[in-house]
C-alpha cells in the first residue's frame, strides 16, 4: 500500500451513492485488470503511428496552442460560434482508454510516458518515480483537491456532457468538477484579469459535429500519479467528436514549454455506460461527510483508510 494510494480510485464513497459508485469502481476494476495484463505483455510504448506523427507535426508546425487553435478554426471556415444543431451527447460516460495514463499509447503503467520532457522535468519525473518506488507519494486528491485540467482528461469515474447552443459543460463526478466551454464567441479572460484556475479558462467553436476547445489559465499539477508534472504555463487544445453511439473520441495537444520539448499529443476515448435502469447518477461529492476518509498511519509508516468499506455486505 503506497502513501494515500487508494484515494484516486476509491475516495469519496458515501452511503447515499454506493450503488452508482460501486458500479463505477467495478468498471474501473475491469479497466485496471486490462492495464495490468498489458503491462505483462510489454514495458515500452509502441512506436507512433503515421497518423499520430502527423498530429504531433501539426502541433509543432503551429508552435503554440493558440496557433494550432486558430489554424483549426481557419480550417473550419471560422467555426460556428454556437451549436446550430445540438449533438446528442446525453448519457453517463467514463474514460475507456487506459485510465491513469495521459496517452493510452504508453501501453502500461510501468512503461515510460510518450512525452518528450525538458531536462529539468525529466529529472523531476525520475525523482518522482524513485519516491513512488519507495512508497512515498502525495496526491492533492488525497486532500480532496480537484484533479484540475489537464489531469481532468485522464481521470476515470462517471462523466456527463451537456451541450447547449452557447456553451458545453463537461462534468466529472469526482470532486464535482465542471468544465464550462464557452462557444458564444467570447475570447479568453484578458491577461490582466486572468489567474490560474483548477479547470482553466476554456473557449471553443463547432466544426460540424466536432467541438474544438482551447484552454489556458490552469494551475500546475501532474498528468496522473505515475505521470509527469505540468506547469502553470500549460495550455491545451482538444477536439471532441462522438464517433459512435457509445464512443466519444478526443484528440488532445498539451503545450507546456518549461516541461515539454514538443507538444504532448494523445487520442483518448470515453465510453457510454449501459444504464437501462437509470440507476447511474452523478451526485454531489463531499469528502467531508465520507467516513472512509479517516486516515491512519500503518506500521510501515505509510497510510491507509480506517475501516474502508463499500457496502453492508462488505462489512459482514
Residue frames as qw, qx, qy, qz and C-alpha x, y, z in Angstrom:
[[0.000, 0.890, 0.455, 0.000, 0.00, 0.00, 0.00],
 [0.442, 0.256, -0.031, 0.859, 1.68, 3.24, -1.05],
 [0.091, -0.275, -0.408, 0.866, 1.13, 6.56, 0.66],
 [0.414, 0.459, 0.267, -0.739, -2.52, 7.61, 0.37],
 [0.070, -0.192, 0.805, 0.557, -2.69, 5.24, -2.53],
 [0.172, 0.412, 0.893, 0.059, -6.41, 4.50, -2.65],
 [0.148, 0.561, 0.319, -0.749, -7.91, 7.93, -2.80],
 [0.222, 0.327, -0.472, -0.788, -7.91, 8.40, -6.58],
 [0.281, -0.068, -0.886, -0.362, -9.65, 5.10, -7.21],
 [0.381, -0.422, -0.822, 0.031, -11.86, 4.71, -4.21],
 [0.116, -0.180, -0.420, 0.882, -12.23, 8.00, -2.37],
 [0.302, 0.022, -0.094, -0.948, -15.49, 9.86, -1.97],
 [0.400, -0.252, -0.834, -0.285, -17.83, 6.92, -1.35],
 [0.317, -0.132, 0.459, -0.819, -20.83, 7.73, 0.81],
 [0.326, 0.218, 0.892, -0.227, -23.82, 5.64, 1.77],
 [0.469, 0.614, 0.279, -0.570, -26.09, 7.73, -0.44],
 [0.563, 0.662, -0.320, -0.377, -24.25, 6.88, -3.63],
 [0.534, -0.365, 0.759, 0.070, -22.92, 3.38, -3.05],
 [0.765, 0.379, 0.521, -0.003, -24.72, 1.75, -5.98],
 [0.489, 0.871, -0.044, -0.011, -23.60, 4.30, -8.52],
 [0.051, -0.822, 0.567, -0.002, -20.03, 4.46, -7.24],
 [0.694, -0.220, 0.686, 0.002, -19.79, 0.68, -6.81],
 [0.782, 0.515, 0.343, 0.071, -20.64, 0.21, -10.48],
 [0.277, 0.921, -0.273, 0.027, -18.08, 2.84, -11.35],
 [0.327, -0.648, 0.688, -0.014, -15.37, 1.03, -9.40],
 [0.807, 0.100, 0.581, 0.004, -16.43, -2.28, -10.92],
 [0.646, 0.758, 0.057, 0.063, -15.91, -0.73, -14.35],
 [0.035, 0.876, -0.474, 0.079, -12.54, 0.60, -13.22],
 [0.671, -0.380, 0.636, -0.009, -11.52, -2.80, -11.90],
 [0.832, 0.410, 0.359, 0.102, -12.03, -4.23, -15.38],
 [0.417, 0.886, -0.139, 0.150, -10.01, -1.41, -16.91],
 [0.266, -0.781, 0.557, -0.093, -7.20, -1.78, -14.37],
 [0.823, -0.101, 0.557, 0.041, -7.09, -5.53, -14.95],
 [0.739, 0.629, 0.176, 0.164, -6.71, -4.89, -18.65],
 [0.121, 0.922, -0.334, 0.155, -3.98, -2.37, -17.95],
 [0.577, -0.555, 0.598, -0.036, -2.18, -4.89, -15.73],
 [0.868, 0.208, 0.436, 0.115, -2.39, -7.52, -18.45],
 [0.529, 0.829, -0.045, 0.178, -0.96, -5.07, -20.92],
 [0.212, -0.856, 0.463, -0.090, 1.90, -4.33, -18.52],
 [0.760, -0.268, 0.587, 0.080, 2.85, -8.00, -18.54],
 [0.786, 0.492, 0.333, 0.171, 2.88, -8.07, -22.34],
 [0.534, 0.572, 0.017, 0.622, 5.05, -5.01, -22.91],
 [0.485, -0.665, -0.237, 0.517, 7.04, -2.48, -20.95],
 [0.243, -0.269, 0.252, 0.897, 7.64, 0.15, -23.63],
 [0.460, 0.593, 0.202, -0.630, 5.36, 2.41, -25.67],
 [0.704, 0.403, 0.526, 0.255, 4.52, 1.40, -29.21],
 [0.301, -0.071, 0.310, 0.899, 6.13, 3.47, -32.00],
 [0.328, 0.504, 0.251, -0.758, 3.81, 6.33, -33.03],
 [0.583, 0.487, 0.633, 0.148, 1.56, 5.60, -35.98],
 [0.324, 0.267, 0.359, 0.834, 1.74, 7.70, -39.12],
 [0.197, -0.776, -0.439, -0.408, -1.46, 9.46, -38.02],
 [0.568, -0.750, -0.189, 0.281, -0.04, 10.24, -34.62],
 [0.560, -0.162, 0.189, 0.791, 3.17, 11.54, -36.15],
 [0.136, 0.535, 0.429, 0.715, 1.06, 13.79, -38.36],
 [0.376, -0.839, -0.357, -0.164, -0.83, 15.17, -35.37],
 [0.626, -0.565, -0.029, 0.537, 2.42, 15.84, -33.49],
 [0.450, 0.106, 0.321, 0.826, 3.93, 17.53, -36.55],
 [0.046, -0.739, -0.450, -0.499, 0.82, 19.70, -36.87],
 [0.498, -0.829, -0.215, 0.132, 1.24, 20.90, -33.30],
 [0.620, -0.351, 0.159, 0.683, 4.94, 21.59, -33.75],
 [0.353, 0.419, 0.431, 0.717, 4.31, 23.44, -37.02],
 [0.148, -0.806, -0.326, -0.472, 1.95, 25.92, -35.36],
 [0.346, 0.393, -0.451, 0.723, 4.34, 26.45, -32.42],
 [0.177, -0.104, 0.550, -0.810, 1.78, 27.49, -29.80],
 [0.180, 0.383, 0.883, -0.201, -1.55, 26.18, -28.61],
 [0.304, 0.688, 0.253, -0.609, -3.25, 29.34, -29.82],
 [0.169, 0.481, -0.603, -0.613, -1.55, 28.95, -33.19],
 [0.008, 0.076, 0.981, 0.177, -2.96, 25.43, -33.54],
 [0.200, 0.552, 0.689, -0.425, -6.41, 26.52, -32.32],
 [0.273, 0.668, -0.057, -0.690, -6.53, 29.40, -34.81],
 [0.110, 0.290, -0.811, -0.497, -5.42, 27.05, -37.60],
 [0.082, 0.285, 0.954, -0.032, -8.21, 24.58, -36.79],
 [0.228, 0.658, 0.430, -0.574, -10.66, 27.47, -36.73],
 [0.220, 0.559, -0.405, -0.689, -9.49, 28.65, -40.14],
 [0.043, 0.069, -0.948, -0.307, -9.85, 25.11, -41.50],
 [0.084, 0.501, 0.838, -0.199, -13.44, 25.18, -40.21],
 [0.110, 0.564, 0.404, 0.711, -14.09, 28.42, -42.12],
 [0.149, -0.476, 0.208, -0.842, -14.18, 30.38, -38.90],
 [0.165, -0.156, -0.909, 0.349, -16.10, 27.74, -36.99],
 [0.354, -0.639, -0.498, -0.468, -19.63, 28.06, -35.69],
 [0.025, -0.423, 0.469, -0.775, -19.78, 30.26, -32.58],
 [0.586, -0.109, 0.530, -0.604, -22.69, 28.17, -31.31],
 [0.270, 0.047, 0.953, 0.127, -24.06, 24.70, -31.93],
 [0.414, 0.102, -0.318, -0.847, -26.51, 25.10, -34.81],
 [0.826, -0.147, -0.425, -0.338, -27.71, 21.53, -34.38],
 [0.468, -0.608, 0.543, -0.341, -27.27, 20.31, -30.83],
 [0.535, 0.239, -0.808, -0.068, -25.47, 16.93, -30.94],
 [0.834, -0.437, -0.119, -0.316, -26.79, 14.19, -28.69],
 [0.370, 0.430, -0.711, 0.416, -24.08, 13.65, -26.07],
 [0.667, -0.473, 0.174, -0.549, -26.52, 12.52, -23.38],
 [0.919, -0.053, -0.388, 0.033, -25.81, 9.54, -21.14],
 [0.594, -0.738, 0.319, 0.033, -23.33, 8.51, -18.48],
 [0.725, 0.590, -0.320, 0.155, -19.78, 8.11, -19.73],
 [0.668, -0.661, 0.281, 0.197, -16.38, 7.05, -18.43],
 [0.209, 0.745, -0.584, -0.247, -12.88, 7.12, -19.83],
 [0.981, 0.086, 0.115, -0.129, -12.23, 3.82, -21.61],
 [0.744, 0.539, -0.275, 0.282, -8.64, 4.16, -22.79],
 [0.694, 0.018, -0.441, 0.569, -6.16, 3.20, -20.07],
 [0.315, -0.911, -0.089, -0.250, -7.22, 5.49, -17.22],
 [0.634, -0.699, 0.170, 0.283, -4.29, 6.91, -15.27],
 [0.580, -0.049, 0.415, 0.700, -2.27, 7.28, -18.49],
 [0.189, 0.644, -0.023, -0.741, -2.36, 10.64, -20.26],
 [0.475, 0.472, -0.540, -0.510, -1.54, 8.89, -23.55],
 [0.925, -0.049, 0.278, -0.255, -3.01, 5.38, -23.95],
 [0.782, 0.533, -0.314, 0.079, -0.19, 4.59, -26.39],
 [0.164, -0.669, 0.663, -0.294, 2.12, 4.42, -23.36],
 [0.674, 0.096, -0.707, -0.192, 0.61, 0.97, -23.05],
 [0.738, -0.360, -0.541, 0.185, 1.35, 0.17, -19.42],
 [0.396, -0.916, -0.029, -0.058, 1.88, 1.90, -16.11],
 [0.708, -0.515, 0.284, 0.391, 5.49, 0.68, -15.94],
 [0.640, 0.424, 0.316, 0.558, 6.34, 1.95, -19.43],
 [0.258, -0.273, -0.038, 0.926, 7.91, 5.37, -19.95],
 [0.343, 0.740, 0.382, -0.435, 5.45, 8.12, -20.96],
 [0.621, 0.491, 0.410, 0.452, 5.37, 9.21, -24.59],
 [0.023, -0.996, -0.050, 0.073, 6.08, 12.83, -23.60],
 [0.671, 0.353, -0.155, 0.634, 9.36, 14.47, -24.60],
 [0.456, -0.845, -0.222, 0.167, 10.34, 16.19, -21.36],
 [0.207, 0.871, -0.310, 0.319, 12.78, 19.03, -20.91],
 [0.543, 0.242, -0.677, 0.434, 15.91, 18.09, -18.91],
 [0.193, -0.287, 0.495, -0.797, 14.56, 19.80, -15.79],
 [0.758, -0.088, 0.131, -0.632, 11.24, 17.97, -15.91],
 [0.816, 0.181, -0.547, -0.032, 12.83, 14.68, -16.90],
 [0.280, 0.262, -0.708, 0.592, 14.83, 14.96, -13.67],
 [0.456, -0.174, 0.363, -0.794, 11.72, 15.83, -11.66],
 [0.866, 0.037, -0.216, -0.449, 9.93, 12.83, -13.14],
 [0.657, 0.221, -0.684, 0.227, 12.82, 10.45, -12.32],
 [0.005, -0.229, 0.641, -0.732, 12.78, 11.72, -8.74],
 [0.670, -0.092, 0.118, -0.727, 9.02, 11.20, -8.57],
 [0.872, 0.102, -0.433, -0.205, 9.29, 7.60, -9.80],
 [0.428, 0.264, -0.725, 0.470, 12.07, 6.93, -7.31],
 [0.291, -0.185, 0.507, -0.790, 9.88, 8.17, -4.47],
 [0.812, 0.004, -0.108, -0.574, 6.95, 6.10, -5.71],
 [0.744, 0.201, -0.636, 0.041, 9.14, 3.00, -5.77],
 [0.279, 0.120, -0.720, 0.624, 9.87, 3.61, -2.06],
 [0.260, -0.589, -0.762, 0.061, 6.21, 4.11, -1.17],
 [0.150, -0.453, -0.227, 0.849, 6.49, 7.88, -0.85],
 [0.088, 0.430, 0.623, 0.647, 3.61, 9.63, -2.53],
 [0.106, 0.484, 0.459, -0.738, 1.41, 12.65, -2.08],
 [0.098, 0.410, 0.668, 0.613, -1.53, 13.40, -4.31],
 [0.174, -0.066, 0.167, -0.968, -3.59, 16.59, -3.84],
 [0.604, -0.242, -0.515, -0.559, -6.68, 14.47, -4.45],
 [0.534, -0.207, -0.753, 0.323, -5.97, 12.80, -1.13],
 [0.088, -0.259, -0.421, 0.865, -6.84, 16.14, 0.48],
 [0.301, 0.674, 0.660, -0.141, -9.99, 16.35, -1.66],
 [0.055, 0.592, -0.246, -0.766, -8.50, 18.92, -4.02],
 [0.774, 0.537, 0.119, -0.313, -9.81, 18.70, -7.59],
 [0.810, 0.091, 0.375, 0.441, -7.88, 16.89, -10.30],
 [0.034, 0.786, -0.143, -0.600, -7.94, 20.07, -12.35],
 [0.773, 0.631, 0.061, 0.035, -7.04, 20.47, -16.00],
 [0.612, 0.263, -0.533, -0.522, -5.41, 18.88, -17.87],
 [0.069, -0.144, 0.961, -0.226, -5.41, 15.95, -15.43],
 [0.612, 0.225, 0.335, -0.680, -9.21, 16.07, -15.68],
 [0.680, 0.423, -0.395, -0.450, -8.87, 14.26, -19.01],
 [0.440, 0.300, -0.845, 0.058, -7.09, 11.22, -17.57],
 [0.337, -0.142, 0.703, -0.610, -9.35, 10.59, -14.57],
 [0.160, -0.241, -0.928, -0.237, -11.86, 7.71, -14.56],
 [0.149, 0.372, 0.624, -0.671, -15.24, 7.83, -12.78],
 [0.330, 0.650, 0.682, 0.057, -18.57, 8.92, -14.24],
 [0.121, -0.186, 0.206, 0.953, -18.99, 11.79, -16.72],
 [0.359, 0.720, 0.585, -0.103, -21.83, 13.74, -18.27],
 [0.270, -0.039, 0.337, 0.901, -21.61, 16.05, -21.28],
 [0.190, 0.744, 0.557, -0.317, -24.24, 18.77, -21.53],
 [0.319, 0.111, 0.420, 0.843, -24.38, 20.67, -24.83],
 [0.190, 0.796, 0.432, -0.379, -26.27, 23.93, -25.28],
 [0.550, 0.755, 0.214, 0.286, -26.15, 26.43, -28.11],
 [0.041, 0.944, -0.188, 0.266, -23.90, 28.85, -26.20],
 [0.113, -0.641, 0.721, -0.238, -21.73, 26.62, -24.03],
 [0.838, -0.006, -0.536, -0.103, -20.93, 22.99, -23.26],
 [0.516, -0.642, 0.459, -0.334, -20.49, 21.55, -19.78],
 [0.702, 0.229, -0.669, 0.081, -18.06, 18.65, -19.35],
 [0.604, -0.595, 0.240, -0.472, -18.83, 17.14, -15.95],
 [0.528, 0.190, -0.797, 0.222, -16.75, 14.73, -13.88],
 [0.680, -0.617, -0.334, -0.213, -18.44, 13.32, -10.78],
 [0.726, -0.208, -0.314, 0.575, -15.10, 13.30, -8.94],
 [0.292, -0.320, -0.211, 0.876, -14.87, 16.44, -6.83],
 [0.271, 0.792, 0.482, -0.257, -17.91, 17.79, -8.74],
 [0.272, -0.400, 0.364, 0.796, -15.59, 19.16, -11.44],
 [0.504, 0.727, 0.463, -0.051, -17.39, 21.02, -14.22],
 [0.348, -0.181, 0.367, 0.844, -15.59, 22.46, -17.22],
 [0.377, 0.773, 0.372, -0.349, -17.52, 25.22, -18.99],
 [0.453, 0.031, 0.525, 0.720, -16.64, 25.57, -22.65],
 [0.236, 0.699, 0.231, -0.635, -17.88, 28.94, -23.94],
 [0.407, 0.198, 0.680, 0.578, -18.90, 28.84, -27.60],
 [0.146, 0.857, 0.465, -0.169, -20.79, 32.14, -27.66],
 [0.485, 0.759, 0.072, 0.429, -17.99, 34.00, -29.41],
 [0.364, -0.914, 0.179, -0.030, -16.24, 35.39, -26.34],
 [0.557, 0.553, -0.544, 0.297, -12.46, 35.27, -26.03],
 [0.663, -0.195, -0.576, 0.436, -10.36, 34.27, -23.04],
 [0.393, -0.871, -0.202, 0.216, -10.28, 36.35, -19.87],
 [0.330, 0.877, -0.231, 0.262, -7.90, 39.28, -20.54],
 [0.706, 0.171, -0.500, 0.471, -4.35, 38.56, -19.31],
 [0.018, 0.412, -0.391, 0.822, -4.51, 41.38, -16.76],
 [0.663, -0.302, 0.181, -0.661, -7.56, 39.72, -15.14],
 [0.888, 0.068, -0.435, -0.133, -6.52, 36.08, -15.55],
 [0.288, -0.584, 0.699, -0.295, -5.09, 33.84, -12.85],
 [0.245, 0.158, -0.951, -0.104, -4.54, 30.06, -12.53],
 [0.725, -0.116, 0.134, -0.666, -7.78, 28.09, -12.13],
 [0.604, -0.151, 0.776, -0.099, -8.40, 24.43, -11.39],
 [0.683, 0.432, 0.588, 0.047, -10.23, 23.89, -14.68],
 [0.343, -0.066, 0.394, 0.850, -8.64, 26.75, -16.58],
 [0.361, 0.571, 0.132, -0.726, -10.47, 29.13, -18.91],
 [0.418, 0.107, 0.830, 0.353, -11.99, 27.38, -21.96],
 [0.462, 0.544, -0.020, -0.700, -13.38, 28.78, -25.20],
 [0.450, 0.015, 0.848, 0.280, -14.38, 26.85, -28.30],
 [0.483, 0.378, -0.230, -0.756, -16.19, 26.61, -31.59],
 [0.786, 0.176, 0.571, -0.161, -18.07, 23.97, -33.56],
 [0.166, 0.430, -0.690, -0.558, -16.74, 22.41, -36.75],
 [0.601, -0.089, -0.677, -0.416, -19.80, 20.45, -37.81],
 [0.808, -0.496, -0.245, -0.204, -20.32, 17.94, -35.01],
 [0.730, 0.013, -0.360, 0.580, -16.80, 18.44, -33.62],
 [0.324, -0.942, -0.082, -0.035, -16.20, 20.69, -30.62],
 [0.651, 0.361, -0.247, 0.621, -12.79, 22.39, -30.72],
 [0.514, -0.840, -0.170, 0.035, -11.55, 23.77, -27.38],
 [0.474, 0.488, -0.364, 0.636, -8.69, 25.99, -26.24],
 [0.645, -0.725, -0.244, 0.010, -7.90, 26.10, -22.52],
 [0.431, 0.461, -0.393, 0.668, -5.40, 28.31, -20.69],
 [0.301, -0.573, 0.306, -0.698, -5.01, 29.77, -17.16],
 [0.888, -0.243, -0.378, -0.097, -4.52, 26.41, -15.45],
 [0.524, -0.749, 0.387, -0.122, -2.79, 25.57, -12.20],
 [0.270, 0.509, -0.817, -0.006, 0.36, 23.47, -12.08],
 [0.841, -0.184, 0.335, -0.383, -0.12, 19.79, -11.33],
 [0.253, -0.304, 0.892, 0.219, 0.53, 16.27, -12.57],
 [0.503, 0.127, -0.565, -0.642, -0.98, 14.42, -15.52],
 [0.865, -0.307, -0.311, -0.246, -1.59, 11.50, -13.16],
 [0.707, -0.663, 0.244, -0.003, 0.02, 9.93, -10.11],
 [0.766, -0.231, 0.425, 0.423, 2.71, 7.98, -12.04],
 [0.543, 0.675, 0.312, 0.391, 2.89, 10.60, -14.81],
 [0.445, 0.166, -0.083, 0.876, 4.97, 13.79, -15.35],
 [0.094, -0.641, -0.402, 0.647, 4.22, 17.23, -13.94],
 [0.308, 0.648, 0.373, 0.588, 2.87, 20.27, -15.80],
 [0.278, -0.167, -0.249, 0.913, 3.38, 23.96, -15.01],
 [0.190, 0.681, 0.436, -0.556, 1.11, 27.00, -14.88],
 [0.148, 0.505, -0.420, -0.739, 2.16, 27.73, -18.47],
 [0.271, 0.141, 0.929, 0.209, 0.35, 24.63, -19.75],
 [0.503, 0.352, -0.012, -0.789, -2.27, 25.21, -22.46],
 [0.411, 0.086, 0.906, 0.059, -4.42, 22.57, -24.13],
 [0.478, 0.247, -0.352, -0.766, -6.22, 22.17, -27.46],
 [0.411, 0.091, 0.893, -0.160, -8.92, 19.48, -27.73],
 [0.458, 0.099, -0.481, -0.741, -11.19, 18.19, -30.49],
 [0.420, 0.070, 0.807, -0.410, -14.24, 16.28, -29.21],
 [0.527, 0.166, -0.475, -0.685, -16.40, 14.19, -31.53],
 [0.732, -0.017, 0.579, -0.360, -18.98, 11.49, -30.95],
 [0.209, 0.423, -0.758, -0.450, -17.77, 8.80, -33.36],
 [0.365, -0.192, -0.887, -0.207, -20.31, 6.12, -32.43],
 [0.524, -0.635, -0.329, -0.462, -23.43, 5.94, -30.31],
 [0.786, -0.600, -0.118, 0.092, -21.35, 4.77, -27.35],
 [0.752, -0.079, 0.042, 0.653, -17.97, 6.34, -28.18],
 [0.046, 0.996, -0.013, -0.069, -16.53, 9.83, -27.74],
 [0.806, 0.159, 0.025, 0.570, -13.15, 10.40, -29.37],
 [0.171, -0.977, 0.009, 0.128, -10.94, 13.23, -28.12],
 [0.712, 0.385, -0.105, 0.578, -7.73, 14.48, -29.71],
 [0.439, -0.884, -0.062, 0.146, -5.58, 16.39, -27.20],
 [0.614, 0.462, -0.205, 0.606, -2.47, 18.53, -27.55],
 [0.527, -0.806, -0.149, 0.224, -0.78, 19.77, -24.37],
 [0.476, 0.654, -0.157, 0.567, 1.67, 22.67, -24.76],
 [0.599, -0.797, -0.020, 0.071, 3.96, 23.47, -21.84],
 [0.529, 0.733, -0.330, 0.272, 7.36, 24.94, -22.84],
 [0.239, -0.699, 0.595, -0.315, 9.01, 24.66, -19.39],
 [0.710, -0.213, 0.632, -0.225, 8.10, 20.95, -19.17],
 [0.818, 0.340, 0.462, 0.036, 7.74, 19.66, -22.75],
 [0.338, -0.304, 0.520, 0.723, 10.22, 19.77, -25.62],
 [0.201, -0.090, -0.600, -0.769, 7.28, 19.42, -28.01],
 [0.632, -0.158, 0.100, -0.752, 3.50, 19.32, -27.53],
 [0.200, -0.070, 0.965, -0.156, 2.29, 16.09, -25.97],
 [0.576, 0.065, -0.352, -0.735, -0.41, 14.60, -28.20],
 [0.194, 0.027, 0.959, -0.205, -2.84, 11.86, -27.23],
 [0.529, -0.143, -0.456, -0.702, -6.09, 10.39, -28.52],
 [0.139, -0.004, 0.862, -0.488, -8.41, 9.14, -25.79],
 [0.391, -0.285, -0.689, -0.539, -11.86, 7.60, -25.75],
 [0.366, -0.056, 0.574, -0.731, -14.88, 7.86, -23.47],
 [0.229, -0.174, -0.910, -0.298, -17.46, 5.08, -23.50],
 [0.551, -0.305, 0.005, -0.777, -21.15, 5.45, -22.70],
 [0.099, -0.103, 0.936, -0.323, -22.15, 3.04, -19.92],
 [0.352, -0.377, -0.770, -0.376, -25.27, 0.91, -20.11],
 [0.069, 0.042, 0.518, -0.851, -27.89, 2.49, -17.89],
 [0.307, -0.332, -0.712, -0.537, -31.22, 1.00, -18.87],
 [0.440, -0.598, -0.653, 0.149, -32.46, 1.03, -15.28],
 [0.036, 0.811, 0.015, 0.584, -31.26, 4.65, -14.88],
 [0.744, -0.601, -0.210, 0.202, -29.53, 3.77, -11.62],
 [0.617, -0.003, -0.011, 0.787, -26.36, 5.62, -12.59],
 [0.027, -0.961, -0.228, -0.155, -26.44, 9.23, -11.46],
 [0.470, 0.326, -0.297, 0.765, -23.85, 11.87, -10.82],
 [0.480, -0.789, -0.382, 0.005, -24.28, 13.05, -7.26],
 [0.031, -0.911, 0.259, -0.318, -22.65, 15.78, -5.23],
 [0.821, 0.043, -0.418, 0.386, -19.29, 14.65, -3.85],
 [0.266, -0.848, 0.227, -0.398, -18.44, 15.95, -0.39],
 [0.621, 0.236, -0.671, 0.330, -15.32, 14.36, 1.08],
 [0.137, -0.392, 0.512, -0.752, -16.09, 15.89, 4.46],
 [0.758, -0.160, 0.244, -0.584, -19.03, 13.55, 5.00],
 [0.815, 0.272, -0.499, -0.111, -17.15, 10.44, 3.88],
 [0.777, -0.565, 0.252, -0.114, -16.43, 8.02, 6.71],
 [0.939, 0.141, 0.076, 0.303, -13.75, 6.41, 4.58],
 [0.396, 0.774, -0.167, 0.464, -11.54, 9.49, 4.63],
 [0.585, -0.764, 0.260, -0.081, -10.27, 8.88, 8.17],
 [0.679, 0.544, -0.456, 0.186, -6.57, 8.27, 7.51],
 [0.759, -0.615, 0.214, 0.006, -4.41, 6.24, 9.86],
 [0.172, 0.729, -0.661, -0.050, -0.70, 5.54, 9.88],
 [0.964, 0.025, -0.251, -0.082, 0.35, 1.94, 9.27],
 [0.806, -0.509, 0.175, 0.246, 3.15, 0.03, 10.99],
 [0.732, 0.187, 0.251, 0.605, 5.41, 0.67, 7.99],
 [0.210, -0.447, -0.026, 0.869, 4.89, 4.43, 8.19],
 [0.044, -0.216, -0.587, -0.779, 2.61, 4.68, 5.16],
 [0.374, 0.098, 0.364, -0.847, -1.09, 5.50, 5.43],
 [0.114, -0.269, -0.906, -0.305, -4.41, 3.77, 4.92],
 [0.435, -0.363, -0.131, -0.814, -8.09, 4.47, 5.42],
 [0.223, -0.098, 0.816, -0.524, -9.74, 3.32, 8.63],
 [0.469, 0.324, 0.757, -0.321, -12.49, 0.71, 8.22],
 [0.245, 0.359, -0.436, -0.788, -12.60, 1.13, 4.44],
 [0.374, 0.277, 0.884, -0.036, -15.76, -0.49, 3.06],
 [0.136, -0.083, -0.500, -0.851, -18.32, -0.05, 0.32],
 [0.610, -0.294, -0.411, -0.611, -21.49, -1.86, 1.33],
 [0.683, -0.432, 0.377, -0.452, -23.10, -3.61, 4.28],
 [0.988, 0.125, -0.091, -0.013, -22.24, -6.92, 2.59],
 [0.537, 0.542, -0.449, 0.465, -18.56, -5.92, 2.75],
 [0.320, -0.600, 0.443, -0.584, -18.97, -5.09, 6.41],
 [0.913, -0.216, 0.197, -0.285, -20.16, -8.63, 7.08]]
